[in-house]
Amino acid sequence: MSDPHAGFIIASYALTGLVVGGLVLRAVVEHRALRRALEQLEARGVRRRSARQEAVR
């Protein structure tokens, strides 16, 4: 016997999976872009504040 709400439940899980997957993908893409930007800044001689604080300690 099939649940009359099975279609709604499956669609809800599928949509939730797509949204979560999209958020994970966006985070990965943004992380890579920020890492590239940081590498470019460091190549130009700009250093992180945290790196300067560690050198002072």
N, C-alpha and C positions, 0 to 999 in steps of 0.2 A: 504494500500500500504506500503510495507516494504522498508526501506532504504537499498540501496545496501552496505552501509558501516557499517551496524548494527553489524555484526560479529566482525569487527575490533574494533569498539568502545567498545563493551561488553568485548572483550578479553583484551583491554587496561585497562579498569576499573578493571577487575579481577586481572590482573598482578600487577597493582598499589596497590590494596588491599592486595595482598599477600606480596609484598615488605614492605609496611607500617606495616602490622601485624608482619612480621619477625623482623623488626627493633624494634618494641615495645617489642616483646618477648625477643629479645637479651638484651635490656636495663633492663628489669625486672630480667632476669637471672644474668646479670652482677652486678646489684644492690645488689641482694641477696648474691652473692659471695663476693663482697667487704664488705658487712655488716658482714658476717661471719669472714672474715679476720681481720677486725677491732676489732671484739669481741675477737678473739684469741689474738691479740696483747695487748689489754687492760687487758685480763686475765693474761698475762705474765708481766704486770706492765708498759708497754709502754703507755704513755699518749699522747693525741693530743696537738699540739702547741696552738690551740685555747683555750683549757681548761686551759693551763698555763697562757695565757694572761688574761683570765677572772679572775683568782685568784690574779693576780698582781694588777688589777684595783681596 
